[in-house]
Amino acid sequence: MFRTVTNKSGHVGRTWFPRRRCWFSTSSFLQIMDTTGFTETQLTVREAVNAVCSKFPNTYWQAHDQNATDPTDFHAALAQDGWLGIALPESLGGSGLGISEATMMMQTIAESGAGMAGAQAIHANVYATQPLAKFGSKEQLEETIPDIIHGKTRVCFGVTEPNSGLNTLGLETTAIKTEDGTAYLVTGQKIWITCAQVASKMLLLARTASPDDGRKPTQCLSLFCIPLNASSPSLSMRPIPKMGARAVAANEVFFSAYAIPSSSLIGPTEGAGFAQILHGMNAERCLLAGEALGLGYAALSKAAAYARDRSVFGRPIGMNQGIAHPLAAAYMQLEAAKLATYHAARLYDASATDASVTQHVVGVAANSAKYLAAEAAFTTCERAVLTLGGMGYAVEYDVERWYREALVPRIAPVSREMILNFVGEKVLGLPRSY
Ligand SMILES: Cc1cc2nc3c(=O)[nH]c(=O)nc-3n(C[C@H](O)[C@H](O)[C@H](O)COP(=O)(O)OP(=O)(O)OC[C@H]3O[C@@H](n4cnc5c(N)ncnc54)[C@H](O)[C@@H]3O)c2cc1C
């Protein structure tokens, strides 16, 4: 088990303690997925994270979804047990584990019933910190990472813009250095920024040069770790009313010559932001795939239990193959997507030390996994709603909430269509269509 320990100098860190074999007794929802083949560490993560999540029952998530209130105490509970540092270096107070374990954590959160809302309250702290941890300066890391791990600082990821959409290289928000060189002025608009209203830091991708100056488009963007000072007159935001995961706001964020210190730039020079952010994006796809799996397994568990218990025409509805077969097929789709997901996460982790695991291989695997898991989750959630009939539409039974949320991994962080474009072009060698 990982436990939080404080050494003599007051440094709080995570330490591994031997544990006995686990059987996931804390929640019946965690029993459907076949866990054969996972590492001992992944299974330990699953058990320990589920123990935290079990303190936040479905009624908690129902209420937070209905009232659109941030699950601040859920974030704090995971931070308290050190989970936000799962994939951050031990030298900075993290656990030093990989995306394979972080994906398991995110799946377990979603699968506990917290769904995408629970996952979105946490996940930017895990994936957006990857480029920061890899490319940030010592001062940046020491200033930000321990506070992120301890939950004092929440992070959001500011990439998407209304005018450029999926065409990240076309983003318009600019960061222009002041004449004295001490600051940048950020001007522009971001959209769909999850947790911006509760975050005090944003990983911001902004334009520091124009391709008109003779630079490649990929060299015109820079990544910053910026303070989000909501009281500044140069910064404003508003939440977007949305379909699901309403506990966690997604925001429009407006910058109007918003001043950030020049030390916010990640890396020694401007223009490396696109390459840096790719590092976080493959991790993000793995995490999102895990979250989709969690939604799918949660919905399938609930649907199977209901189909066993609910009796109509004098027999359980699950005795009808019209109910049983779609659920059985959904199970197989989830299991296949699970293999793809943890294969991608394993490759991501291996690529750090094994040069034969190229970024191309990781990208194909991570995109494929995100696509397959999102589709499997959506199919499963829809079937779960239909299995429960009228009760599938009732808030009390949760599947309607998960069904609404299952659209998120199909759209974000990259859409199904763009993944199909990517595989068509990069794997099949088909001409680029856009
Ligand atoms: C709940 C939620 C949370 C989010 N959180 C964040 C966040 O924290 N930070 C952040 O930066 N972003 C966030 N996003 C944004 C998300 O990453 C984008 O919505 C997503 O990348 C799609 O971009 P878009 O909405 O601009 O779609 P568009 O680019 O407008 O595309 C619209 C549709 O057209 C299709 N399309 C576009 N071009 C092509 C093409 N060449 N070929 C085929 N189809 C194409 C797309 O696949 C899509 O179906 C979030 C979104 C949601 C819904």
PDBQT file of the ligand as one rigid body, heavy atoms in Angstrom, charges set to zero:
ROOT
HETATM    1  C1  LIG A 501     -16.910  18.340 -21.225  1.00  0.00    +0.000 C 
HETATM    2  C2  LIG A 501     -15.735  18.865 -21.970  1.00  0.00    +0.000 A 
HETATM    3  C3  LIG A 501     -14.581  19.193 -21.265  1.00  0.00    +0.000 A 
HETATM    4  C4  LIG A 501     -13.488  19.735 -21.952  1.00  0.00    +0.000 A 
HETATM    5  N1  LIG A 501     -12.377  20.120 -21.241  1.00  0.00    +0.000 NA
HETATM    6  C5  LIG A 501     -11.371  20.756 -21.881  1.00  0.00    +0.000 A 
HETATM    7  C6  LIG A 501     -10.258  21.289 -21.137  1.00  0.00    +0.000 A 
HETATM    8  O1  LIG A 501     -10.171  21.166 -19.911  1.00  0.00    +0.000 OA
HETATM    9  N2  LIG A 501      -9.295  21.963 -21.827  1.00  0.00    +0.000 N 
HETATM   10  C7  LIG A 501      -9.342  22.134 -23.179  1.00  0.00    +0.000 A 
HETATM   11  O2  LIG A 501      -8.426  22.748 -23.728  1.00  0.00    +0.000 OA
HETATM   12  N3  LIG A 501     -10.391  21.641 -23.900  1.00  0.00    +0.000 NA
HETATM   13  C8  LIG A 501     -11.394  20.974 -23.291  1.00  0.00    +0.000 A 
HETATM   14  N4  LIG A 501     -12.465  20.494 -24.000  1.00  0.00    +0.000 N 
HETATM   15  C9  LIG A 501     -12.529  20.756 -25.434  1.00  0.00    +0.000 C 
HETATM   16  C10 LIG A 501     -12.390  19.518 -26.278  1.00  0.00    +0.000 C 
HETATM   17  O3  LIG A 501     -11.071  19.048 -26.272  1.00  0.00    +0.000 OA
HETATM   18  C11 LIG A 501     -12.906  19.899 -27.658  1.00  0.00    +0.000 C 
HETATM   19  O4  LIG A 501     -14.297  20.116 -27.551  1.00  0.00    +0.000 OA
HETATM   20  C12 LIG A 501     -12.619  18.859 -28.647  1.00  0.00    +0.000 C 
HETATM   21  O5  LIG A 501     -11.235  18.830 -28.882  1.00  0.00    +0.000 OA
HETATM   22  C13 LIG A 501     -13.366  19.152 -29.961  1.00  0.00    +0.000 C 
HETATM   23  O6  LIG A 501     -13.069  20.454 -30.391  1.00  0.00    +0.000 OA
HETATM   24  P1  LIG A 501     -14.270  21.409 -30.872  1.00  0.00    +0.000 P 
HETATM   25  O7  LIG A 501     -15.326  21.311 -29.861  1.00  0.00    +0.000 OA
HETATM   26  O8  LIG A 501     -13.739  22.751 -31.165  1.00  0.00    +0.000 OA
HETATM   27  O9  LIG A 501     -14.782  20.728 -32.220  1.00  0.00    +0.000 OA
HETATM   28  P2  LIG A 501     -14.572  21.238 -33.714  1.00  0.00    +0.000 P 
HETATM   29  O10 LIG A 501     -13.112  21.355 -34.010  1.00  0.00    +0.000 OA
HETATM   30  O11 LIG A 501     -15.438  22.416 -33.937  1.00  0.00    +0.000 OA
HETATM   31  O12 LIG A 501     -15.162  19.989 -34.514  1.00  0.00    +0.000 OA
HETATM   32  C14 LIG A 501     -16.575  19.774 -34.571  1.00  0.00    +0.000 C 
HETATM   33  C15 LIG A 501     -16.840  18.433 -35.254  1.00  0.00    +0.000 C 
HETATM   34  O13 LIG A 501     -16.274  18.441 -36.571  1.00  0.00    +0.000 OA
HETATM   35  C16 LIG A 501     -15.430  17.307 -36.725  1.00  0.00    +0.000 C 
HETATM   36  N5  LIG A 501     -14.287  17.656 -37.572  1.00  0.00    +0.000 N 
HETATM   37  C17 LIG A 501     -13.543  18.803 -37.528  1.00  0.00    +0.000 A 
HETATM   38  N6  LIG A 501     -12.558  18.731 -38.445  1.00  0.00    +0.000 NA
HETATM   39  C18 LIG A 501     -12.680  17.529 -39.047  1.00  0.00    +0.000 A 
HETATM   40  C19 LIG A 501     -11.959  16.850 -40.080  1.00  0.00    +0.000 A 
HETATM   41  N7  LIG A 501     -10.896  17.396 -40.677  1.00  0.00    +0.000 N 
HETATM   42  N8  LIG A 501     -12.357  15.611 -40.444  1.00  0.00    +0.000 NA
HETATM   43  C20 LIG A 501     -13.424  15.024 -39.855  1.00  0.00    +0.000 A 
HETATM   44  N9  LIG A 501     -14.159  15.620 -38.888  1.00  0.00    +0.000 NA
HETATM   45  C21 LIG A 501     -13.774  16.834 -38.493  1.00  0.00    +0.000 A 
HETATM   46  C22 LIG A 501     -14.972  16.960 -35.320  1.00  0.00    +0.000 C 
HETATM   47  O14 LIG A 501     -14.569  15.603 -35.238  1.00  0.00    +0.000 OA
HETATM   48  C23 LIG A 501     -16.223  17.246 -34.506  1.00  0.00    +0.000 C 
HETATM   49  O15 LIG A 501     -17.085  16.153 -34.580  1.00  0.00    +0.000 OA
HETATM   50  C24 LIG A 501     -13.549  19.909 -23.352  1.00  0.00    +0.000 A 
HETATM   51  C25 LIG A 501     -14.713  19.563 -24.040  1.00  0.00    +0.000 A 
HETATM   52  C26 LIG A 501     -15.783  19.051 -23.373  1.00  0.00    +0.000 A 
HETATM   53  C27 LIG A 501     -17.042  18.715 -24.128  1.00  0.00    +0.000 C 
ENDROOT
TORSDOF 0
